[in-house]
Amino acid sequence: MKKFLIILVMAGFIGLFTSWISDTAQKNLDTAHAIYKMFESGDFSKIGDYIAADAVDHSGMKGDVKGVDSIK
């Protein structure tokens, strides 16, 4: 009975915690998962959905890489 009560309380906390996640936070998590899957699969065709057209990657080998097409 004690184990059941502990499981029930934990499930309640998990349910309460997940309901606290805002829409913005959920959108950010979904975007992070999509980008992870993009790198995992090697399919960068939808990179423009997640990176701005005028984005700058400051970690380029020869300096800044500007624009989403260059970042691809």
URRATA-V806472 format. One record per residue. D_FIRST is the distance of its C-alpha to the first C-alpha in whole Angstrom. Layout:
BEGIN
D_FIRST
D_FIRST
END
This chain:
BEGIN
0
4
5
5
6
9
10
11
12
14
15
17
19
20
21
23
24
26
27
29
31
34
37
39
36
35
39
39
36
38
41
40
38
42
44
42
42
46
46
44
46
50
50
52
53
51
51
53
50
48
51
54
58
59
56
58
56
57
56
59
61
64
63
61
61
61
60
57
60
61
57
56
END
